[in-house]
């Protein structure tokens, strides 16, 4: 639409310029011709009047009637007429009234022209001046009048002689030119519009095809390609797009192959190590049970062996669980589950760790029971990971577990007041094997996969696992689950950032949206 508007404006401007130039050139050309003709004609009439021997009214009338018709006719492609009228200062004796042809009268002559003629002097043929001015004829047609002063014998009375050209034919020519320009302009606009429509359709068609193919590629249909037609720019675009799609397909296929190989490798290695590791663990347990009979050096070695084998076995279990998530083989064993019962079980299981760390674990809730559709084993694993993480980083400060319920979801937040974490750390805390402080020693022998597994377990339930932290003010992890499996919720019933924590909030989640941030307290 903007292209057509620009074409229309450009066409109108060019048409107006051409019309003005043509009209000006035609007028100047005709004016020069008219002046030449008028000057010659009026000079001939004046010469006849000077050379006459008329001495009475009859001979003067005959002179006028024989001479003035020489001015009539068609000259320079325009009809012309004449007008002879006495000047106001003259007192004619033989031609007392105007002599004219056509419908023009003295009243139709421009005042400026008649005044100029009256004020002029009558000289010889070489010095007489011819005046001119445009005028409007009887029926509104355009015209131009040329005038000079003449004298008639025998009393040398002064008259104004006008030679008038009818410019109707020239106006018709200009009208025809304007009409042609308008028609040409409309044709140009139509042709430009058609060309623009064809080009736009071709371009938009290619863009639409590219968008459709891109959507299919994004959906995983990597074999989709654009159709290449011809050898123009659109065809080159399609060919380039197809080349890009082919390159992406190759790279994605290679990455998928490498990912599958990695998953198979991790799964196979984990399975293959379980049997010998079980044997080693059994031997380590035997040695561990008999450690009191060893000397101090062997006793310490036995304890280290036992704990490291235990840690290795936990790592293998986590790797197997991760491989099941990657393979899409993880499934939920749903049943009605009371989250408060799971919270109490997790607190009981981690009580020794809480005693060792010096942190008191408190439950903050207005509710006493909340049943959801969930896999209790996975929910317990999530909460155990969160509570163990809080105890390990809580620096002996109290740990709060806040539980709240609304119409759609249940929220469980685990809050510590320990070292906290930065916004960057909160954004990466669910990454596999990631540690906020690699130099910090683990007190529980974790594998570094606990929070990653917790995030995957949460995803299976259709929930959200989010993290907040502030250095020196502790951290908070919030689990939000729908009350019914497959249900949805807009916000969590429990705040992520506790009111007693200073500093800005840092949110991260397995799934968190900008709209949900307004719901976080």
C-alpha positions as CSV (number, residue, x, y, z in Angstrom):
1,X,0.0,0.0,0.0
2,X,2.8,2.4,0.8
3,X,4.5,1.6,-2.5
4,X,1.3,2.4,-4.4
5,X,1.0,5.7,-2.5
6,X,4.6,6.6,-3.3
7,X,4.0,5.8,-6.9
8,X,0.8,7.8,-7.0
9,X,2.5,10.8,-5.3
10,X,5.5,10.6,-7.7
11,X,3.2,10.3,-10.7
12,X,1.1,13.2,-9.6
13,X,4.2,15.3,-9.1
14,X,5.7,14.3,-12.5
15,X,2.3,14.9,-14.2
16,X,1.9,18.4,-12.6
17,X,5.5,19.3,-13.7
18,X,5.0,18.0,-17.2
19,X,1.6,19.8,-17.5
20,X,3.1,23.1,-16.3
21,X,6.1,22.8,-18.7
22,X,3.9,21.9,-21.7
23,X,1.4,24.6,-21.0
24,X,4.2,27.2,-20.5
25,X,6.0,26.2,-23.6
26,X,2.9,26.1,-25.7
27,X,1.8,29.5,-24.4
28,X,5.2,31.1,-25.0
29,X,5.4,29.6,-28.5
30,X,1.9,30.8,-29.5
31,X,2.4,34.2,-27.9
32,X,5.5,34.8,-30.0
33,X,3.6,33.8,-33.2
34,X,0.6,36.0,-32.2
35,X,2.9,39.0,-31.6
36,X,4.6,38.6,-34.9
37,X,1.3,38.3,-36.8
38,X,-0.4,41.1,-34.8
39,X,2.5,43.5,-35.2
40,X,2.6,42.9,-39.0
41,X,-1.2,43.1,-39.4
42,X,-1.6,46.2,-37.3
43,X,1.3,47.9,-39.0
44,X,-0.3,47.2,-42.4
45,X,-3.6,48.8,-41.3
46,X,-1.8,51.8,-39.9
47,X,0.1,52.2,-43.2
48,X,-3.1,52.1,-45.1
49,X,-4.7,54.7,-42.9
50,X,-1.7,57.0,-43.2
51,X,-1.5,56.7,-47.0
52,X,-5.2,57.3,-47.6
53,X,-6.6,60.3,-49.5
54,X,-10.0,60.1,-48.0
55,X,-11.5,63.5,-47.3
56,X,-15.1,62.7,-46.4
57,X,-17.2,60.4,-44.3
58,X,-18.1,58.1,-47.2
59,X,-14.5,57.5,-48.3
60,X,-13.4,57.1,-44.7
61,X,-16.1,54.5,-44.1
62,X,-15.0,52.7,-47.2
63,X,-11.4,52.8,-46.1
64,X,-12.2,51.3,-42.8
65,X,-14.5,48.6,-44.3
66,X,-11.9,47.7,-46.9
67,X,-8.9,47.7,-44.6
68,X,-10.0,46.1,-41.3
69,X,-11.2,42.8,-42.8
70,X,-7.6,42.1,-43.6
71,X,-7.2,41.4,-39.9
72,X,-9.9,38.7,-39.8
73,X,-9.4,35.0,-40.3
74,X,-7.3,32.4,-38.7
75,X,-3.7,33.0,-37.8
76,X,-1.3,30.8,-35.9
77,X,-4.0,28.1,-35.4
78,X,-6.3,30.6,-33.6
79,X,-9.4,32.5,-34.7
80,X,-8.9,36.2,-34.6
81,X,-11.2,39.2,-34.7
82,X,-10.7,43.0,-34.6
83,X,-12.3,45.9,-32.7
84,X,-11.9,49.6,-33.7
85,X,-13.2,52.0,-31.1
86,X,-12.7,55.8,-30.6
87,X,-10.6,56.9,-27.6
88,X,-12.3,58.8,-24.8
89,X,-10.3,61.9,-25.7
90,X,-11.2,61.8,-29.4
91,X,-14.1,63.5,-31.1
92,X,-14.6,61.5,-34.3
93,X,-16.6,63.0,-37.1
94,X,-16.9,60.1,-39.6
95,X,-16.7,56.9,-37.5
96,X,-18.5,57.8,-34.3
97,X,-19.1,54.2,-33.1
98,X,-17.1,51.0,-32.6
99,X,-16.4,48.8,-35.6
100,X,-15.9,45.1,-34.7
101,X,-16.5,41.5,-35.6
102,X,-17.4,38.8,-33.2
103,X,-19.0,39.4,-29.8
104,X,-16.2,41.5,-28.2
105,X,-17.0,45.1,-27.2
106,X,-15.0,47.9,-25.7
107,X,-16.3,46.9,-22.3
108,X,-14.6,43.5,-22.6
109,X,-11.1,45.1,-23.1
110,X,-9.0,45.1,-20.0
111,X,-8.8,48.6,-18.5
112,X,-5.0,48.4,-18.3
113,X,-4.7,47.7,-22.0
114,X,-7.1,50.5,-23.1
115,X,-5.3,53.0,-20.8
116,X,-1.9,52.0,-22.2
117,X,-3.2,52.6,-25.8
118,X,-4.8,55.9,-24.9
119,X,-1.6,57.1,-23.3
120,X,0.6,56.2,-26.2
121,X,1.7,58.5,-29.0
122,X,1.1,57.9,-32.7
123,X,4.4,57.8,-34.6
124,X,5.7,56.3,-37.8
125,X,5.4,52.7,-38.6
126,X,8.9,51.9,-37.2
127,X,8.3,53.4,-33.8
128,X,4.6,52.5,-33.1
129,X,4.3,50.1,-30.2
130,X,1.9,47.2,-30.0
131,X,0.4,46.5,-26.6
132,X,-1.1,43.1,-25.5
133,X,-3.0,41.6,-22.6
134,X,-4.9,38.4,-21.9
135,X,-8.7,38.6,-21.7
136,X,-11.9,36.6,-21.4
137,X,-14.1,36.4,-24.4
138,X,-17.9,36.7,-24.4
139,X,-18.6,33.1,-23.4
140,X,-15.7,32.7,-21.1
141,X,-13.2,31.4,-23.6
142,X,-9.6,32.5,-23.1
143,X,-8.1,35.0,-25.5
144,X,-5.4,37.6,-26.0
145,X,-5.7,41.1,-27.4
146,X,-3.0,43.2,-29.2
147,X,-3.7,46.9,-29.5
148,X,-2.3,50.1,-31.0
149,X,-3.4,53.7,-31.6
150,X,-4.4,54.8,-35.1
151,X,-5.8,58.0,-36.6
152,X,-8.4,58.3,-39.3
153,X,-8.7,61.1,-41.8
154,X,-9.8,63.7,-42.5
155,X,-9.9,65.0,-38.9
156,X,-7.1,62.8,-37.6
157,X,-9.4,61.4,-34.9
158,X,-7.7,58.9,-32.6
159,X,-8.9,55.3,-32.3
160,X,-7.8,52.2,-30.5
161,X,-7.4,49.2,-32.8
162,X,-7.5,45.8,-31.2
163,X,-6.6,42.4,-32.8
164,X,-8.1,39.7,-30.6
165,X,-7.1,36.0,-30.8
166,X,-9.4,33.2,-29.6
167,X,-7.3,30.7,-27.6
168,X,-10.1,28.1,-27.3
169,X,-8.2,25.7,-29.7
170,X,-5.1,26.0,-27.6
171,X,-7.1,25.4,-24.4
172,X,-8.6,22.3,-26.0
173,X,-5.1,21.1,-26.9
174,X,-4.0,21.6,-23.3
175,X,-7.1,19.8,-22.1
176,X,-6.3,16.9,-24.3
177,X,-2.8,16.9,-23.0
178,X,-4.0,16.9,-19.4
179,X,-6.4,14.1,-20.2
180,X,-3.7,12.1,-21.7
181,X,-1.5,12.7,-18.7
182,X,-4.2,11.6,-16.3
183,X,-4.9,8.5,-18.3
184,X,-1.1,7.8,-18.5
185,X,-0.9,8.4,-14.7
186,X,-3.7,5.9,-14.0
187,X,-2.2,3.4,-16.3
188,X,1.2,3.8,-14.7
189,X,-0.4,3.4,-11.3
190,X,-2.3,0.3,-12.4
191,X,0.9,-1.2,-14.0
192,X,2.9,-0.3,-10.9
193,X,0.3,-1.8,-8.6
194,X,0.2,-4.9,-10.6
195,X,4.0,-5.3,-10.6
196,X,4.1,-4.5,-6.9
197,X,1.4,-7.1,-6.3
198,X,3.2,-9.7,-8.3
199,X,6.5,-9.0,-6.7
200,X,5.1,-8.8,-3.2
201,X,3.1,-12.0,-3.7
202,X,6.2,-13.8,-4.9
203,X,8.3,-12.4,-2.0
204,X,5.7,-13.0,0.6
205,X,5.0,-16.5,-0.8
206,X,8.7,-17.3,-0.3
207,X,8.6,-15.9,3.2
208,X,5.4,-17.8,4.0
209,X,7.0,-21.0,2.7
210,X,10.1,-20.3,4.7
211,X,8.0,-19.7,7.9
212,X,6.0,-22.9,7.3
213,X,9.1,-25.0,6.8
214,X,10.8,-23.3,9.8
215,X,7.9,-24.3,12.0
216,X,8.1,-27.9,10.8
217,X,11.8,-27.9,11.4
218,X,11.3,-26.5,14.9
219,X,8.7,-29.3,15.4
220,X,11.4,-31.9,14.6
221,X,10.5,-32.6,11.0
222,X,14.1,-32.1,9.9
223,X,13.6,-33.5,6.4
224,X,11.3,-30.6,5.3
225,X,12.7,-28.3,2.6
226,X,11.5,-25.3,0.5
227,X,10.6,-25.8,-3.1
228,X,13.1,-24.2,-5.5
229,X,11.6,-22.6,-8.6
230,X,13.5,-20.8,-11.3
231,X,16.8,-19.0,-10.8
232,X,15.8,-15.6,-9.4
233,X,16.5,-14.1,-6.0
234,X,13.6,-16.0,-4.4
235,X,15.0,-19.3,-5.8
236,X,18.4,-18.5,-4.4
237,X,16.8,-17.7,-1.1
238,X,15.1,-21.1,-1.1
239,X,18.3,-22.9,-2.1
240,X,20.2,-21.1,0.7
241,X,17.5,-21.9,3.2
242,X,17.5,-25.6,2.2
243,X,21.3,-25.7,2.5
244,X,21.0,-24.2,6.0
245,X,18.3,-26.7,6.9
246,X,20.5,-29.5,5.7
247,X,23.4,-28.3,7.7
248,X,21.3,-28.0,10.8
249,X,19.8,-31.5,10.2
250,X,23.3,-33.0,10.0
251,X,24.5,-31.2,13.1
252,X,21.3,-32.1,15.1
253,X,21.6,-35.7,14.0
254,X,25.2,-35.8,15.0
255,X,24.4,-34.2,18.4
256,X,21.5,-36.6,18.9
257,X,23.7,-39.6,18.0
258,X,26.4,-38.4,20.5
259,X,23.7,-37.8,23.1
260,X,22.3,-41.3,22.7
261,X,25.8,-42.8,22.7
262,X,26.5,-40.8,25.9
263,X,23.3,-42.0,27.5
264,X,23.9,-45.6,26.5
265,X,27.5,-45.3,27.8
266,X,26.4,-43.9,31.2
267,X,23.6,-46.5,31.5
268,X,25.8,-49.4,30.5
269,X,28.7,-48.4,32.6
270,X,26.4,-47.9,35.6
271,X,24.8,-51.2,35.2
272,X,28.1,-53.0,34.6
273,X,29.6,-51.4,37.7
274,X,26.7,-52.4,40.0
275,X,27.7,-56.1,40.3
276,X,31.4,-55.6,41.1
277,X,30.5,-52.7,43.3
278,X,28.0,-54.8,45.2
279,X,30.8,-57.3,45.8
280,X,33.2,-54.6,46.9
281,X,30.6,-53.1,49.2
282,X,29.9,-56.5,50.8
283,X,33.7,-56.9,51.5
284,X,33.9,-53.3,52.7
285,X,31.0,-54.0,55.1
286,X,32.7,-57.0,56.5
287,X,35.9,-55.0,57.1
288,X,33.9,-52.1,58.5
289,X,32.2,-54.4,61.0
290,X,35.6,-55.8,62.1
291,X,37.4,-52.5,62.2
292,X,37.6,-52.4,66.0
293,X,40.1,-55.3,65.9
294,X,42.4,-53.4,63.6
295,X,45.2,-51.1,64.6
296,X,44.4,-47.4,64.2
297,X,45.9,-47.0,60.7
298,X,44.0,-50.0,59.2
299,X,40.9,-48.9,61.1
300,X,40.9,-45.5,59.5
301,X,41.6,-47.0,56.0
302,X,38.6,-49.3,56.5
303,X,36.3,-46.5,57.4
304,X,37.4,-44.4,54.4
305,X,37.0,-47.4,52.1
306,X,33.5,-48.1,53.4
307,X,32.3,-44.5,53.1
308,X,33.8,-44.0,49.6
309,X,32.2,-47.2,48.4
310,X,28.9,-46.0,49.9
311,X,29.3,-42.7,48.1
312,X,30.2,-44.5,44.8
313,X,27.2,-46.6,45.0
314,X,25.0,-43.6,45.5
315,X,26.6,-41.9,42.5
316,X,25.8,-45.0,40.4
317,X,22.2,-44.9,41.5
318,X,21.9,-41.3,40.6
319,X,23.5,-41.9,37.2
320,X,21.1,-44.7,36.5
321,X,18.2,-42.4,37.5
322,X,19.5,-39.6,35.2
323,X,19.9,-42.1,32.3
324,X,16.2,-43.1,32.8
325,X,15.2,-39.4,32.6
326,X,17.3,-38.9,29.5
327,X,15.8,-42.0,27.8
328,X,12.3,-40.9,28.7
329,X,11.8,-44.1,30.6
330,X,11.0,-42.5,34.0
331,X,7.3,-43.0,35.0
332,X,5.2,-42.0,38.0
333,X,3.6,-44.4,40.4
334,X,0.7,-42.2,41.4
335,X,-1.3,-42.6,44.6
336,X,-3.0,-40.3,47.1
337,X,-0.1,-38.8,49.1
338,X,-0.2,-36.7,52.2
339,X,2.7,-34.2,51.9
340,X,2.8,-33.6,55.6
341,X,3.4,-37.3,56.2
342,X,6.3,-37.1,53.7
343,X,7.7,-34.0,55.4
344,X,7.7,-35.8,58.7
345,X,9.4,-38.8,57.3
346,X,12.1,-36.7,55.6
347,X,12.7,-34.9,58.9
348,X,13.0,-38.1,60.8
349,X,15.4,-39.5,58.2
350,X,17.7,-36.4,58.3
351,X,17.5,-36.0,62.0
352,X,21.1,-37.3,62.6
353,X,22.4,-34.8,60.0
354,X,20.5,-32.0,61.6
355,X,22.0,-32.9,65.0
356,X,25.5,-33.0,63.6
357,X,25.0,-29.6,61.8
358,X,23.4,-28.0,64.8
359,X,20.4,-26.7,62.8
360,X,16.9,-27.0,64.2
361,X,14.3,-27.9,61.6
362,X,10.9,-26.2,62.0
363,X,7.6,-26.8,60.1
364,X,5.6,-23.6,59.5
365,X,2.0,-24.2,58.3
366,X,-1.6,-23.5,59.0
367,X,-2.6,-26.9,57.7
368,X,-2.1,-30.3,59.2
369,X,-2.9,-32.5,56.2
370,X,-2.9,-32.1,52.4
371,X,-3.4,-35.1,50.0
372,X,-2.2,-34.8,46.4
373,X,-1.9,-37.2,43.5
374,X,1.8,-37.9,43.4
375,X,4.5,-40.5,43.5
376,X,5.5,-40.6,47.2
377,X,8.9,-42.0,46.5
378,X,9.9,-39.2,44.2
379,X,8.3,-36.5,46.4
380,X,10.3,-37.8,49.3
381,X,13.4,-37.8,47.3
382,X,12.8,-34.2,46.2
383,X,12.2,-33.0,49.8
384,X,15.1,-35.0,51.2
385,X,17.5,-33.4,48.6
386,X,16.2,-29.9,49.5
387,X,16.4,-30.5,53.3
388,X,19.9,-32.1,53.1
389,X,21.1,-29.2,50.9
390,X,19.7,-26.7,53.5
391,X,21.4,-28.5,56.4
392,X,24.7,-28.7,54.6
393,X,24.7,-25.0,53.8
394,X,22.7,-23.7,56.8
395,X,25.7,-22.9,58.9
396,X,23.9,-24.3,62.0
397,X,21.1,-21.8,61.7
398,X,17.4,-22.8,62.0
399,X,15.8,-24.4,58.9
400,X,12.1,-23.6,58.2
401,X,9.8,-25.8,56.1
402,X,6.8,-23.8,55.1
403,X,3.7,-25.6,53.7
404,X,0.6,-23.9,52.2
405,X,-2.3,-25.0,50.1
406,X,-4.7,-23.1,47.8
407,X,-7.5,-24.3,45.5
408,X,-5.1,-25.6,42.8
409,X,-1.7,-26.4,44.3
410,X,0.4,-27.1,47.4
411,X,3.6,-25.3,48.0
412,X,6.5,-26.5,50.1
413,X,9.4,-24.1,50.8
414,X,12.7,-25.1,52.5
415,X,14.5,-22.0,53.9
416,X,17.9,-21.8,55.4
417,X,19.8,-18.9,56.9
418,X,23.3,-19.9,55.9
419,X,25.8,-18.8,53.3
420,X,23.2,-18.1,50.7
421,X,23.9,-17.8,47.0
422,X,24.2,-15.3,44.2
423,X,21.7,-14.7,41.5
424,X,24.0,-16.4,39.0
425,X,24.2,-19.4,41.3
426,X,20.4,-19.5,41.7
427,X,20.2,-19.7,37.9
428,X,22.5,-22.7,37.7
429,X,21.8,-24.6,40.9
430,X,19.7,-27.3,39.0
431,X,22.5,-28.0,36.5
432,X,24.1,-31.4,36.7
433,X,27.3,-31.7,38.7
434,X,27.3,-27.9,39.3
435,X,28.6,-26.6,42.6
436,X,28.4,-23.0,43.8
437,X,31.7,-23.3,45.6
438,X,33.9,-26.2,44.3
439,X,36.3,-25.7,47.2
440,X,33.6,-26.3,49.8
441,X,33.8,-29.8,51.2
442,X,30.6,-31.9,51.0
443,X,29.6,-33.3,54.4
444,X,27.1,-35.7,53.1
445,X,29.0,-37.3,50.2
446,X,26.5,-36.1,47.6
447,X,27.0,-36.8,43.9
448,X,26.1,-33.3,42.6
449,X,23.1,-34.7,40.9
450,X,20.5,-34.4,43.7
451,X,19.0,-31.1,42.7
452,X,19.0,-32.1,39.0
453,X,17.1,-35.3,39.8
454,X,14.7,-33.3,42.0
455,X,14.0,-30.9,39.1
456,X,13.3,-33.9,36.8
457,X,11.0,-35.5,39.4
458,X,9.1,-32.1,39.7
459,X,8.8,-31.9,36.0
460,X,7.2,-35.4,35.8
461,X,4.6,-34.2,38.3
462,X,3.8,-31.0,36.3
463,X,5.1,-28.8,39.1
464,X,7.7,-26.2,39.6
465,X,10.9,-26.2,41.6
466,X,12.4,-22.7,42.2
467,X,15.3,-21.3,44.0
468,X,16.1,-17.9,45.7
469,X,19.3,-16.8,47.4
470,X,21.1,-13.9,48.8
471,X,24.7,-14.1,49.9
472,X,25.0,-14.1,53.7
473,X,21.2,-14.3,54.1
474,X,20.5,-17.9,53.2
475,X,18.6,-19.6,50.5
476,X,15.1,-20.9,49.8
477,X,13.9,-23.7,47.6
478,X,10.2,-23.9,46.7
479,X,8.3,-27.0,45.4
480,X,4.9,-26.4,43.9
481,X,2.7,-29.3,42.9
482,X,-0.8,-29.4,41.4
483,X,-3.3,-31.0,43.7
484,X,-4.5,-33.3,40.9
485,X,-2.2,-34.9,38.4
486,X,-2.5,-33.0,35.1
487,X,-3.9,-30.0,36.8
488,X,-2.6,-26.4,36.4
489,X,-2.0,-23.5,38.7
490,X,-1.1,-19.9,38.3
491,X,0.8,-19.2,41.5
492,X,2.3,-20.9,44.4
493,X,0.6,-20.6,47.8
494,X,3.9,-20.2,49.6
495,X,6.3,-17.3,49.2
496,X,9.7,-17.9,47.7
497,X,11.5,-15.0,49.3
498,X,10.9,-14.9,53.0
499,X,10.1,-11.5,54.5
500,X,13.2,-11.6,56.8
501,X,15.6,-12.0,53.9
502,X,17.3,-8.8,52.7
503,X,18.7,-8.0,49.3
504,X,17.1,-8.6,45.9
505,X,15.4,-11.8,45.0
506,X,17.1,-14.2,42.6
507,X,14.7,-16.6,41.0
508,X,15.4,-19.7,39.0
509,X,13.3,-22.7,38.2
510,X,13.0,-25.8,36.1
511,X,10.0,-23.8,34.6
512,X,9.4,-20.2,35.6
513,X,7.8,-17.4,33.6
514,X,7.9,-13.7,33.8
515,X,4.2,-13.5,34.5
516,X,4.7,-15.7,37.6
517,X,7.3,-13.4,39.1
518,X,4.5,-10.9,40.1
519,X,3.0,-13.7,42.2
520,X,6.3,-14.3,44.2
521,X,6.4,-12.5,47.5
